[in-house]
Amino acid sequence: MNKKIHESVWSERWRLARLSKAELQQIGLVALIVGLIFVAYQFFGNNINLKMYGRSAFAYVAGRWSDMGGDFSHGWMIPFVSLFVVWFKRVELMTAARKVDNRGLVLIILALTAHWLGAKSEQTRISLMAFILLTWSIPFYLCGWEVAKWLVFPCAYLLFAVPMNFLESITFPLRIVATVISTSVLNGIGIAAQRSGSAIHSLAAGGFQFDVAAPCSGLRSLLAMTALTAVYAYLTQRTLVRQWLLFLSAIPLAIIGNVARITTVALVAQAMGEKLALGLYHDYSGYIVFGVSIMLMIAIGALMNMNYSEVLQRWKQQL
């Protein structure tokens, strides 16, 4: 009996040892892949403005986040939010079934090819998007779809960190939209104002006059609000349709917030003078944009989650 028990114990130990060896091999493979990717992106990742950023794609994207314009300054927070979502879904990730999926290997090869093409064509943004694909396709290959499906959002969310220069082309249209709506609001509440291009001026003698410049176009708040609304919708909405609806609402919410800012600047200028409005108040009025937009985002999310049949039933019972 003791001999059988002894053999059983050693058999179990041998099984665990073999499992540990397989796990060590997988860890070694992951470390090798990550190391090679780091080398590729750190030393061969960028060909744009080498004097400022060097060859590192990471230095390039960090430099764009720190640009004086600040339109992409929200990029610093994106990786941390993505990691938070992974932690939030840690139970699902830990309990998901695991198996190697060769479809992930195909995606890894495609991502590395895209990185090479991006580096050769001096399109660092393509390389960065390929890097995001790698962050998803590697666990897809090693762990399979059951794990990868929980990583779709946190990996795709990293796209908000990629500086998309073409978005700067919508700065002027955003300025025009904001000034048109703000002028209409001011006239609607009894303050006679007129728009000239992207400038708003009071029709009253000695009134205010200011231009909605490019930094006040609302692009920065639009980018930040879409990133914020995306993660808020993912964490609070129960269905994919509701998530997308709330996410798309970020565009009008950001515009509404910017209109609120411009309108209140005009109100302060009308009441307390243009110097105060375009000085101290203007410098801190950006908080109004986010305050208004975030409150509306939360309100819309709550309305979308409301069980209207239950509310209607309660209302009928109270009649």
ZADO-1210 file (C-alpha; in nm, 4 decimals, padded with zeros to 6 digits):
<atoms>
<atom x="00.0000" y="00.0000" z="00.0000" code="MET" pos="1"/>
<atom x="00.2778" y="00.2411" z="00.0992" code="ASN" pos="2"/>
<atom x="00.4590" y="00.1648" z="-00.2253" code="LYS" pos="3"/>
<atom x="00.1491" y="00.2520" z="-00.4283" code="LYS" pos="4"/>
<atom x="00.1033" y="00.5755" z="-00.2352" code="ILE" pos="5"/>
<atom x="00.4699" y="00.6597" z="-00.2887" code="HIS" pos="6"/>
<atom x="00.4417" y="00.5949" z="-00.6620" code="GLU" pos="7"/>
<atom x="00.1237" y="00.8025" z="-00.6794" code="SER" pos="8"/>
<atom x="00.2938" y="01.0958" z="-00.5067" code="VAL" pos="9"/>
<atom x="00.5916" y="01.0806" z="-00.7433" code="TRP" pos="10"/>
<atom x="00.3581" y="01.0505" z="-01.0413" code="SER" pos="11"/>
<atom x="00.1774" y="01.3659" z="-00.9320" code="GLU" pos="12"/>
<atom x="00.5061" y="01.5474" z="-00.8749" code="ARG" pos="13"/>
<atom x="00.6254" y="01.4428" z="-01.2218" code="TRP" pos="14"/>
<atom x="00.2989" y="01.5695" z="-01.3775" code="ARG" pos="15"/>
<atom x="00.3384" y="01.9048" z="-01.2028" code="LEU" pos="16"/>
<atom x="00.7037" y="01.9214" z="-01.3063" code="ALA" pos="17"/>
<atom x="00.6112" y="01.8599" z="-01.6681" code="ARG" pos="18"/>
<atom x="00.3397" y="02.1269" z="-01.6453" code="LEU" pos="19"/>
<atom x="00.5857" y="02.3729" z="-01.4935" code="SER" pos="20"/>
<atom x="00.8336" y="02.3020" z="-01.7717" code="LYS" pos="21"/>
<atom x="00.5661" y="02.3707" z="-02.0355" code="ALA" pos="22"/>
<atom x="00.4731" y="02.6918" z="-01.8574" code="GLU" pos="23"/>
<atom x="00.8375" y="02.7958" z="-01.8413" code="LEU" pos="24"/>
<atom x="00.8726" y="02.7333" z="-02.2121" code="GLN" pos="25"/>
<atom x="00.5675" y="02.9469" z="-02.2798" code="GLN" pos="26"/>
<atom x="00.7010" y="03.2239" z="-02.0554" code="ILE" pos="27"/>
<atom x="01.0338" y="03.2046" z="-02.2351" code="GLY" pos="28"/>
<atom x="00.8611" y="03.2292" z="-02.5737" code="LEU" pos="29"/>
<atom x="00.6577" y="03.5305" z="-02.4599" code="VAL" pos="30"/>
<atom x="00.9713" y="03.6985" z="-02.3216" code="ALA" pos="31"/>
<atom x="01.1546" y="03.6393" z="-02.6505" code="LEU" pos="32"/>
<atom x="00.8665" y="03.7775" z="-02.8589" code="ILE" pos="33"/>
<atom x="00.8259" y="04.0828" z="-02.6339" code="VAL" pos="34"/>
<atom x="01.2011" y="04.1439" z="-02.6384" code="GLY" pos="35"/>
<atom x="01.2188" y="04.1301" z="-03.0178" code="LEU" pos="36"/>
<atom x="00.9187" y="04.3603" z="-03.0519" code="ILE" pos="37"/>
<atom x="01.0752" y="04.6080" z="-02.8086" code="PHE" pos="38"/>
<atom x="01.3983" y="04.6116" z="-03.0087" code="VAL" pos="39"/>
<atom x="01.2043" y="04.6577" z="-03.3349" code="ALA" pos="40"/>
<atom x="01.0089" y="04.9550" z="-03.2009" code="TYR" pos="41"/>
<atom x="01.2807" y="05.1123" z="-02.9881" code="GLN" pos="42"/>
<atom x="01.5592" y="05.1061" z="-03.2468" code="PHE" pos="43"/>
<atom x="01.3778" y="05.0688" z="-03.5805" code="PHE" pos="44"/>
<atom x="01.0349" y="05.2164" z="-03.5105" code="GLY" pos="45"/>
<atom x="01.0488" y="05.5758" z="-03.6321" code="ASN" pos="46"/>
<atom x="01.1771" y="05.7657" z="-03.9359" code="ASN" pos="47"/>
<atom x="00.9967" y="06.0977" z="-03.8728" code="ILE" pos="48"/>
<atom x="01.1957" y="06.3939" z="-03.7390" code="ASN" pos="49"/>
<atom x="01.4909" y="06.1832" z="-03.6256" code="LEU" pos="50"/>
<atom x="01.6625" y="06.4845" z="-03.4684" code="LYS" pos="51"/>
<atom x="01.3771" y="06.5292" z="-03.2201" code="MET" pos="52"/>
<atom x="01.2514" y="06.1732" z="-03.1632" code="TYR" pos="53"/>
<atom x="01.5313" y="05.9446" z="-03.2778" code="GLY" pos="54"/>
<atom x="01.4556" y="05.5947" z="-03.4026" code="ARG" pos="55"/>
<atom x="01.2197" y="05.5060" z="-03.1177" code="SER" pos="56"/>
<atom x="00.8478" y="05.4825" z="-03.1932" code="ALA" pos="57"/>
<atom x="00.7859" y="05.5126" z="-02.8192" code="PHE" pos="58"/>
<atom x="00.9786" y="05.8410" z="-02.8042" code="ALA" pos="59"/>
<atom x="00.7818" y="05.9658" z="-03.1045" code="TYR" pos="60"/>
<atom x="00.4407" y="05.8981" z="-02.9535" code="VAL" pos="61"/>
<atom x="00.5448" y="06.0366" z="-02.6125" code="ALA" pos="62"/>
<atom x="00.6711" y="06.3501" z="-02.7839" code="GLY" pos="63"/>
<atom x="00.3410" y="06.3951" z="-02.9644" code="ARG" pos="64"/>
<atom x="00.1537" y="06.3578" z="-02.6356" code="TRP" pos="65"/>
<atom x="00.3705" y="06.6389" z="-02.4961" code="SER" pos="66"/>
<atom x="00.3310" y="06.8774" z="-02.7922" code="ASP" pos="67"/>
<atom x="00.2622" y="07.2393" z="-02.7018" code="MET" pos="68"/>
<atom x="-00.0781" y="07.2271" z="-02.8720" code="GLY" pos="69"/>
<atom x="-00.1950" y="06.9656" z="-02.6246" code="GLY" pos="70"/>
<atom x="-00.4573" y="06.8107" z="-02.8533" code="ASP" pos="71"/>
<atom x="-00.3172" y="06.4630" z="-02.7829" code="PHE" pos="72"/>
<atom x="-00.2194" y="06.5187" z="-02.4190" code="SER" pos="73"/>
<atom x="-00.4864" y="06.2689" z="-02.3119" code="HIS" pos="74"/>
<atom x="-00.2653" y="05.9984" z="-02.4625" code="GLY" pos="75"/>
<atom x="-00.0696" y="05.9665" z="-02.1375" code="TRP" pos="76"/>
<atom x="-00.3763" y="05.8245" z="-01.9645" code="MET" pos="77"/>
<atom x="-00.4829" y="05.5763" z="-02.2329" code="ILE" pos="78"/>
<atom x="-00.2407" y="05.2893" z="-02.1471" code="PRO" pos="79"/>
<atom x="-00.3341" y="05.3119" z="-01.7776" code="PHE" pos="80"/>
<atom x="-00.7068" y="05.3037" z="-01.8567" code="VAL" pos="81"/>
<atom x="-00.6484" y="05.0046" z="-02.0817" code="SER" pos="82"/>
<atom x="-00.4621" y="04.8224" z="-01.8030" code="LEU" pos="83"/>
<atom x="-00.7457" y="04.9069" z="-01.5630" code="PHE" pos="84"/>
<atom x="-00.9982" y="04.7440" z="-01.7984" code="VAL" pos="85"/>
<atom x="-00.7795" y="04.4321" z="-01.8124" code="VAL" pos="86"/>
<atom x="-00.7709" y="04.4260" z="-01.4306" code="TRP" pos="87"/>
<atom x="-01.1487" y="04.4839" z="-01.4203" code="PHE" pos="88"/>
<atom x="-01.1977" y="04.1745" z="-01.6389" code="LYS" pos="89"/>
<atom x="-00.9354" y="03.9703" z="-01.4521" code="ARG" pos="90"/>
<atom x="-01.1838" y="03.7030" z="-01.3374" code="VAL" pos="91"/>
<atom x="-01.3027" y="03.6355" z="-01.6918" code="GLU" pos="92"/>
<atom x="-00.9438" y="03.6277" z="-01.8173" code="LEU" pos="93"/>
<atom x="-00.8223" y="03.3906" z="-01.5467" code="MET" pos="94"/>
<atom x="-01.1112" y="03.1448" z="-01.5866" code="THR" pos="95"/>
<atom x="-01.1158" y="03.1414" z="-01.9694" code="ALA" pos="96"/>
<atom x="-01.0109" y="02.8208" z="-02.1436" code="ALA" pos="97"/>
<atom x="-00.6658" y="02.8352" z="-02.3001" code="ARG" pos="98"/>
<atom x="-00.5231" y="02.6776" z="-02.6129" code="LYS" pos="99"/>
<atom x="-00.2848" y="02.7806" z="-02.8883" code="VAL" pos="100"/>
<atom x="-00.4648" y="02.9353" z="-03.1852" code="ASP" pos="101"/>
<atom x="-00.2684" y="02.9642" z="-03.5097" code="ASN" pos="102"/>
<atom x="-00.4954" y="03.2441" z="-03.6304" code="ARG" pos="103"/>
<atom x="-00.3149" y="03.4629" z="-03.3810" code="GLY" pos="104"/>
<atom x="00.0181" y="03.3723" z="-03.5400" code="LEU" pos="105"/>
<atom x="-00.1128" y="03.4890" z="-03.8773" code="VAL" pos="106"/>
<atom x="-00.2098" y="03.8224" z="-03.7201" code="LEU" pos="107"/>
<atom x="00.1335" y="03.8530" z="-03.5586" code="ILE" pos="108"/>
<atom x="00.2986" y="03.8106" z="-03.8989" code="ILE" pos="109"/>
<atom x="00.0605" y="04.0669" z="-04.0541" code="LEU" pos="110"/>
<atom x="00.1292" y="04.3152" z="-03.7712" code="ALA" pos="111"/>
<atom x="00.5065" y="04.2796" z="-03.8060" code="LEU" pos="112"/>
<atom x="00.4737" y="04.3268" z="-04.1835" code="THR" pos="113"/>
<atom x="00.2660" y="04.6413" z="-04.1260" code="ALA" pos="114"/>
<atom x="00.5312" y="04.7693" z="-03.8855" code="HIS" pos="115"/>
<atom x="00.8042" y="04.7125" z="-04.1455" code="TRP" pos="116"/>
<atom x="00.5989" y="04.8911" z="-04.4122" code="LEU" pos="117"/>
<atom x="00.5254" y="05.1792" z="-04.1741" code="GLY" pos="118"/>
<atom x="00.8930" y="05.2221" z="-04.0905" code="ALA" pos="119"/>
<atom x="00.9960" y="05.2057" z="-04.4568" code="LYS" pos="120"/>
<atom x="00.7315" y="05.4562" z="-04.5700" code="SER" pos="121"/>
<atom x="00.7974" y="05.6947" z="-04.2774" code="GLU" pos="122"/>
<atom x="00.4485" y="05.6388" z="-04.1401" code="GLN" pos="123"/>
<atom x="00.5103" y="05.5830" z="-03.7711" code="THR" pos="124"/>
<atom x="00.1373" y="05.5814" z="-03.7017" code="ARG" pos="125"/>
<atom x="00.1034" y="05.2637" z="-03.9074" code="ILE" pos="126"/>
<atom x="00.3777" y="05.1061" z="-03.6962" code="SER" pos="127"/>
<atom x="00.1995" y="05.2147" z="-03.3781" code="LEU" pos="128"/>
<atom x="-00.1284" y="05.0629" z="-03.4949" code="MET" pos="129"/>
<atom x="00.0617" y="04.7451" z="-03.5811" code="ALA" pos="130"/>
<atom x="00.1973" y="04.7475" z="-03.2258" code="PHE" pos="131"/>
<atom x="-00.1583" y="04.7639" z="-03.0915" code="ILE" pos="132"/>
<atom x="-00.2501" y="04.4666" z="-03.3095" code="LEU" pos="133"/>
<atom x="00.0478" y="04.2801" z="-03.1639" code="LEU" pos="134"/>
<atom x="-00.0728" y="04.3426" z="-02.8081" code="THR" pos="135"/>
<atom x="-00.3888" y="04.1520" z="-02.8988" code="TRP" pos="136"/>
<atom x="-00.2651" y="03.8917" z="-03.1456" code="SER" pos="137"/>
<atom x="00.0113" y="03.7565" z="-02.9169" code="ILE" pos="138"/>
<atom x="-00.2298" y="03.6492" z="-02.6396" code="PRO" pos="139"/>
<atom x="-00.4690" y="03.5336" z="-02.9133" code="PHE" pos="140"/>
<atom x="-00.1984" y="03.3011" z="-03.0465" code="TYR" pos="141"/>
<atom x="-00.0791" y="03.1730" z="-02.7086" code="LEU" pos="142"/>
<atom x="-00.4113" y="03.1537" z="-02.5218" code="CYS" pos="143"/>
<atom x="-00.6828" y="03.1319" z="-02.7854" code="GLY" pos="144"/>
<atom x="-01.0067" y="03.3144" z="-02.8584" code="TRP" pos="145"/>
<atom x="-01.1641" y="03.2633" z="-02.5159" code="GLU" pos="146"/>
<atom x="-00.8942" y="03.4869" z="-02.3676" code="VAL" pos="147"/>
<atom x="-00.8538" y="03.7166" z="-02.6682" code="ALA" pos="148"/>
<atom x="-01.2214" y="03.8158" z="-02.6791" code="LYS" pos="149"/>
<atom x="-01.1875" y="03.9811" z="-02.3372" code="TRP" pos="150"/>
<atom x="-00.8861" y="04.1768" z="-02.4635" code="LEU" pos="151"/>
<atom x="-01.0535" y="04.3206" z="-02.7742" code="VAL" pos="152"/>
<atom x="-01.1657" y="04.6411" z="-02.6031" code="PHE" pos="153"/>
<atom x="-00.8579" y="04.7205" z="-02.3883" code="PRO" pos="154"/>
<atom x="-00.6281" y="04.6607" z="-02.6870" code="CYS" pos="155"/>
<atom x="-00.8463" y="04.8539" z="-02.9339" code="ALA" pos="156"/>
<atom x="-00.8731" y="05.1344" z="-02.6770" code="TYR" pos="157"/>
<atom x="-00.5022" y="05.2012" z="-02.7278" code="LEU" pos="158"/>
<atom x="-00.5926" y="05.3529" z="-03.0671" code="LEU" pos="159"/>
<atom x="-00.6931" y="05.6673" z="-02.8778" code="PHE" pos="160"/>
<atom x="-00.3253" y="05.7100" z="-02.7875" code="ALA" pos="161"/>
<atom x="-00.2125" y="05.7224" z="-03.1524" code="VAL" pos="162"/>
<atom x="-00.1770" y="06.0854" z="-03.2696" code="PRO" pos="163"/>
<atom x="-00.3940" y="06.1177" z="-03.5799" code="MET" pos="164"/>
<atom x="-00.2763" y="06.4334" z="-03.7561" code="ASN" pos="165"/>
<atom x="-00.5617" y="06.4300" z="-04.0069" code="PHE" pos="166"/>
<atom x="-00.7974" y="06.5202" z="-03.7211" code="LEU" pos="167"/>
<atom x="-00.6362" y="06.8642" z="-03.7069" code="GLU" pos="168"/>
<atom x="-00.8054" y="06.9383" z="-04.0405" code="SER" pos="169"/>
<atom x="-01.1445" y="06.9517" z="-03.8672" code="ILE" pos="170"/>
<atom x="-01.0291" y="07.2291" z="-03.6331" code="THR" pos="171"/>
<atom x="-01.1709" y="07.5099" z="-03.8470" code="PHE" pos="172"/>
<atom x="-01.5108" y="07.3434" z="-03.9080" code="PRO" pos="173"/>
<atom x="-01.5388" y="07.2851" z="-03.5329" code="LEU" pos="174"/>
<atom x="-01.4659" y="07.6538" z="-03.4707" code="ARG" pos="175"/>
<atom x="-01.7386" y="07.7594" z="-03.7148" code="ILE" pos="176"/>
<atom x="-01.9950" y="07.5185" z="-03.5673" code="VAL" pos="177"/>
<atom x="-01.9176" y="07.6368" z="-03.2136" code="ALA" pos="178"/>
<atom x="-01.9420" y="08.0073" z="-03.3025" code="THR" pos="179"/>
<atom x="-02.2672" y="07.9641" z="-03.4988" code="VAL" pos="180"/>
<atom x="-02.4388" y="07.7810" z="-03.2128" code="ILE" pos="181"/>
<atom x="-02.2935" y="08.0108" z="-02.9435" code="SER" pos="182"/>
<atom x="-02.4086" y="08.3214" z="-03.1298" code="THR" pos="183"/>
<atom x="-02.7583" y="08.1767" z="-03.1611" code="SER" pos="184"/>
<atom x="-02.7648" y="08.0952" z="-02.7889" code="VAL" pos="185"/>
<atom x="-02.6497" y="08.4474" z="-02.6956" code="LEU" pos="186"/>
<atom x="-02.9162" y="08.6068" z="-02.9157" code="ASN" pos="187"/>
<atom x="-03.1707" y="08.3640" z="-02.7747" code="GLY" pos="188"/>
<atom x="-03.1066" y="08.4750" z="-02.4161" code="ILE" pos="189"/>
<atom x="-03.1236" y="08.8428" z="-02.5084" code="GLY" pos="190"/>
<atom x="-02.7580" y="08.9348" z="-02.5677" code="ILE" pos="191"/>
<atom x="-02.7330" y="09.0801" z="-02.9172" code="ALA" pos="192"/>
<atom x="-02.4289" y="08.9274" z="-03.0858" code="ALA" pos="193"/>
<atom x="-02.3060" y="08.8766" z="-03.4383" code="GLN" pos="194"/>
<atom x="-02.0679" y="08.6250" z="-03.5893" code="ARG" pos="195"/>
<atom x="-01.7972" y="08.7103" z="-03.8395" code="SER" pos="196"/>
<atom x="-01.6089" y="08.3977" z="-03.9433" code="GLY" pos="197"/>
<atom x="-01.4916" y="08.2425" z="-03.6172" code="SER" pos="198"/>
<atom x="-01.5244" y="08.5713" z="-03.4251" code="ALA" pos="199"/>
<atom x="-01.8167" y="08.6813" z="-03.2078" code="ILE" pos="200"/>
<atom x="-01.8812" y="09.0438" z="-03.1171" code="HIS" pos="201"/>
<atom x="-02.1520" y="09.2193" z="-02.9250" code="SER" pos="202"/>
<atom x="-02.3828" y="09.4601" z="-03.1054" code="LEU" pos="203"/>
<atom x="-02.4029" y="09.6798" z="-02.7977" code="ALA" pos="204"/>
<atom x="-02.1726" y="09.9814" z="-02.7755" code="ALA" pos="205"/>
<atom x="-01.8518" y="09.8999" z="-02.5907" code="GLY" pos="206"/>
<atom x="-01.9427" y="09.5305" z="-02.5836" code="GLY" pos="207"/>
<atom x="-01.7188" y="09.2268" z="-02.6117" code="PHE" pos="208"/>
<atom x="-01.5375" y="09.0972" z="-02.9158" code="GLN" pos="209"/>
<atom x="-01.3276" y="08.7828" z="-02.9320" code="PHE" pos="210"/>
<atom x="-01.2163" y="08.5191" z="-03.1773" code="ASP" pos="211"/>
<atom x="-01.2622" y="08.1453" z="-03.1233" code="VAL" pos="212"/>
<atom x="-00.9038" y="08.0523" z="-03.2041" code="ALA" pos="213"/>
<atom x="-00.7748" y="07.7078" z="-03.3017" code="ALA" pos="214"/>
<atom x="-00.6918" y="07.6024" z="-02.9410" code="PRO" pos="215"/>
<atom x="-01.0563" y="07.6753" z="-02.8517" code="CYS" pos="216"/>
<atom x="-01.2006" y="07.4776" z="-03.1431" code="SER" pos="217"/>
<atom x="-01.3005" y="07.1929" z="-02.9131" code="GLY" pos="218"/>
<atom x="-01.0797" y="06.9323" z="-03.0831" code="LEU" pos="219"/>
<atom x="-00.8959" y="06.8601" z="-02.7600" code="ARG" pos="220"/>
<atom x="-01.2196" y="06.8140" z="-02.5674" code="SER" pos="221"/>
<atom x="-01.3631" y="06.6052" z="-02.8528" code="LEU" pos="222"/>
<atom x="-01.0684" y="06.3637" z="-02.8457" code="LEU" pos="223"/>
<atom x="-01.0696" y="06.3427" z="-02.4676" code="ALA" pos="224"/>
<atom x="-01.4478" y="06.2972" z="-02.4485" code="MET" pos="225"/>
<atom x="-01.4537" y="06.0182" z="-02.7061" code="THR" pos="226"/>
<atom x="-01.1825" y="05.8349" z="-02.5108" code="ALA" pos="227"/>
<atom x="-01.3645" y="05.8870" z="-02.1803" code="LEU" pos="228"/>
<atom x="-01.7066" y="05.7965" z="-02.3189" code="THR" pos="229"/>
<atom x="-01.5702" y="05.4796" z="-02.4823" code="ALA" pos="230"/>
<atom x="-01.4500" y="05.3284" z="-02.1548" code="VAL" pos="231"/>
<atom x="-01.7538" y="05.4557" z="-01.9631" code="TYR" pos="232"/>
<atom x="-01.9896" y="05.2975" z="-02.2168" code="ALA" pos="233"/>
<atom x="-01.7959" y="04.9694" z="-02.2117" code="TYR" pos="234"/>
<atom x="-01.8086" y="04.9431" z="-01.8326" code="LEU" pos="235"/>
<atom x="-02.1670" y="05.0612" z="-01.7754" code="THR" pos="236"/>
<atom x="-02.3781" y="04.9527" z="-02.0743" code="GLN" pos="237"/>
<atom x="-02.5065" y="04.5958" z="-02.0968" code="ARG" pos="238"/>
<atom x="-02.5356" y="04.5560" z="-02.4736" code="THR" pos="239"/>
<atom x="-02.3072" y="04.6346" z="-02.7669" code="LEU" pos="240"/>
<atom x="-02.5713" y="04.8557" z="-02.9310" code="VAL" pos="241"/>
<atom x="-02.6037" y="05.0717" z="-02.6198" code="ARG" pos="242"/>
<atom x="-02.2271" y="05.0926" z="-02.5877" code="GLN" pos="243"/>
<atom x="-02.1952" y="05.2237" z="-02.9420" code="TRP" pos="244"/>
<atom x="-02.4846" y="05.4676" z="-02.9020" code="LEU" pos="245"/>
<atom x="-02.3344" y="05.6166" z="-02.5878" code="LEU" pos="246"/>
<atom x="-01.9899" y="05.6280" z="-02.7482" code="PHE" pos="247"/>
<atom x="-02.1201" y="05.8133" z="-03.0553" code="LEU" pos="248"/>
<atom x="-02.2959" y="06.0625" z="-02.8281" code="SER" pos="249"/>
<atom x="-01.9492" y="06.1870" z="-02.7270" code="ALA" pos="250"/>
<atom x="-01.9304" y="06.3998" z="-03.0444" code="ILE" pos="251"/>
<atom x="-02.2385" y="06.6172" z="-02.9771" code="PRO" pos="252"/>
<atom x="-02.1545" y="06.6185" z="-02.6046" code="LEU" pos="253"/>
<atom x="-01.8101" y="06.7653" z="-02.6720" code="ALA" pos="254"/>
<atom x="-01.9607" y="07.0286" z="-02.9027" code="ILE" pos="255"/>
<atom x="-02.2237" y="07.1175" z="-02.6396" code="ILE" pos="256"/>
<atom x="-01.9516" y="07.1524" z="-02.3776" code="GLY" pos="257"/>
<atom x="-01.7466" y="07.3829" z="-02.6000" code="ASN" pos="258"/>
<atom x="-02.0546" y="07.5919" z="-02.6806" code="VAL" pos="259"/>
<atom x="-02.1176" y="07.6242" z="-02.3049" code="ALA" pos="260"/>
<atom x="-01.7618" y="07.7473" z="-02.2609" code="ARG" pos="261"/>
<atom x="-01.7816" y="08.0079" z="-02.5394" code="ILE" pos="262"/>
<atom x="-02.1236" y="08.1266" z="-02.4248" code="THR" pos="263"/>
<atom x="-02.0149" y="08.1713" z="-02.0641" code="THR" pos="264"/>
<atom x="-01.7016" y="08.3592" z="-02.1780" code="VAL" pos="265"/>
<atom x="-01.9318" y="08.5987" z="-02.3625" code="ALA" pos="266"/>
<atom x="-02.1605" y="08.6313" z="-02.0582" code="LEU" pos="267"/>
<atom x="-01.8678" y="08.7101" z="-01.8287" code="VAL" pos="268"/>
<atom x="-01.7378" y="08.9623" z="-02.0840" code="ALA" pos="269"/>
<atom x="-02.0805" y="09.1258" z="-02.0997" code="GLN" pos="270"/>
<atom x="-02.1188" y="09.1397" z="-01.7215" code="ALA" pos="271"/>
<atom x="-01.7631" y="09.1975" z="-01.5931" code="MET" pos="272"/>
<atom x="-01.5573" y="09.3122" z="-01.8858" code="GLY" pos="273"/>
<atom x="-01.3618" y="09.1591" z="-02.1678" code="GLU" pos="274"/>
<atom x="-01.0304" y="09.1640" z="-01.9793" code="LYS" pos="275"/>
<atom x="-01.1522" y="08.9306" z="-01.7046" code="LEU" pos="276"/>
<atom x="-01.3432" y="08.7083" z="-01.9487" code="ALA" pos="277"/>
<atom x="-01.0502" y="08.6573" z="-02.1863" code="LEU" pos="278"/>
<atom x="-00.7973" y="08.6384" z="-01.9056" code="GLY" pos="279"/>
<atom x="-00.8561" y="08.4494" z="-01.5814" code="LEU" pos="280"/>
<atom x="-01.1969" y="08.3079" z="-01.6708" code="TYR" pos="281"/>
<atom x="-01.0893" y="08.1902" z="-02.0172" code="HIS" pos="282"/>
<atom x="-00.7853" y="08.0096" z="-01.8757" code="ASP" pos="283"/>
<atom x="-00.9980" y="07.8013" z="-01.6379" code="TYR" pos="284"/>
<atom x="-01.3161" y="07.7741" z="-01.8406" code="SER" pos="285"/>
<atom x="-01.1990" y="07.4473" z="-01.9954" code="GLY" pos="286"/>
<atom x="-01.3303" y="07.2761" z="-01.6839" code="TYR" pos="287"/>
<atom x="-01.6787" y="07.3846" z="-01.7915" code="ILE" pos="288"/>
<atom x="-01.6413" y="07.1835" z="-02.1123" code="VAL" pos="289"/>
<atom x="-01.5656" y="06.8635" z="-01.9260" code="PHE" pos="290"/>
<atom x="-01.8076" y="06.9358" z="-01.6448" code="GLY" pos="291"/>
<atom x="-02.1046" y="06.9840" z="-01.8770" code="VAL" pos="292"/>
<atom x="-02.0048" y="06.6999" z="-02.1106" code="SER" pos="293"/>
<atom x="-01.9395" y="06.4487" z="-01.8317" code="ILE" pos="294"/>
<atom x="-02.2671" y="06.5244" z="-01.6545" code="MET" pos="295"/>
<atom x="-02.4572" y="06.4792" z="-01.9796" code="LEU" pos="296"/>
<atom x="-02.2673" y="06.1555" z="-02.0514" code="MET" pos="297"/>
<atom x="-02.3618" y="06.0131" z="-01.7119" code="ILE" pos="298"/>
<atom x="-02.7239" y="06.1240" z="-01.7549" code="ALA" pos="299"/>
<atom x="-02.7518" y="05.9640" z="-02.1001" code="ILE" pos="300"/>
<atom x="-02.5921" y="05.6447" z="-01.9711" code="GLY" pos="301"/>
<atom x="-02.8389" y="05.6298" z="-01.6834" code="ALA" pos="302"/>
<atom x="-03.1339" y="05.6854" z="-01.9166" code="LEU" pos="303"/>
<atom x="-03.0115" y="05.4091" z="-02.1470" code="MET" pos="304"/>
<atom x="-02.9812" y="05.1667" z="-01.8560" code="ASN" pos="305"/>
<atom x="-03.3244" y="05.2496" z="-01.7187" code="MET" pos="306"/>
<atom x="-03.5861" y="04.9751" z="-01.7260" code="ASN" pos="307"/>
<atom x="-03.8723" y="05.1717" z="-01.8811" code="TYR" pos="308"/>
<atom x="-04.1257" y="04.8890" z="-01.8528" code="SER" pos="309"/>
<atom x="-04.0646" y="04.8744" z="-01.4785" code="GLU" pos="310"/>
<atom x="-04.0879" y="05.2530" z="-01.4485" code="VAL" pos="311"/>
<atom x="-04.4132" y="05.2520" z="-01.6456" code="LEU" pos="312"/>
<atom x="-04.5510" y="04.9761" z="-01.4240" code="GLN" pos="313"/>
<atom x="-04.4722" y="05.1739" z="-01.1093" code="ARG" pos="314"/>
<atom x="-04.6281" y="05.4837" z="-01.2602" code="TRP" pos="315"/>
<atom x="-04.9475" y="05.2894" z="-01.3367" code="LYS" pos="316"/>
<atom x="-04.9618" y="05.1585" z="-00.9788" code="GLN" pos="317"/>
<atom x="-04.9419" y="05.5131" z="-00.8435" code="GLN" pos="318"/>
<atom x="-05.2405" y="05.6291" z="-01.0502" code="LEU" pos="319"/>
</atoms>
